[in-house]
């Protein structure tokens, strides 16, 4: 069995390889309104017999970048590939998430803080979610 740090590095590397390999086949890259933030749709899968689709996006925040106040219409699962994210919903206290950790986006609750907490390194993370076809995942008021 690998020590935690080596196991974490192996998992993170494997996820990154899969994500970047998938990007070549399915990617739709669009800049976020905030300066320098990119969102690359790696995978989208229409759920048969419904108006829903599953998506996997790769997000990159440059050092110190912050999202505007927003909310998500549905819940999502985030996995931090590299860097440190700081996040808070509603009136809760901000919390840090590091590479190898996951966090859940909450549906319909104001996402009052999301930023790259590191002033020197890029934050990269994957988001997995299911929405109605054509529905955005991030809604800025």
Secondary structure, DSSP 8 states (H G I E B T S, - for coil): ---HHHHHHHHHHHHHHHHHHHHHHH-EEEE-SSTT-EEEEEEEEE-TTSSEEEEEEEEEE-TT-B--SBBBSS-EEEEEEESEEEEE-TT---EEEETT-EEEE-BTS-B-EEEE--SSS-EEEEEEEEEETT--S-B--
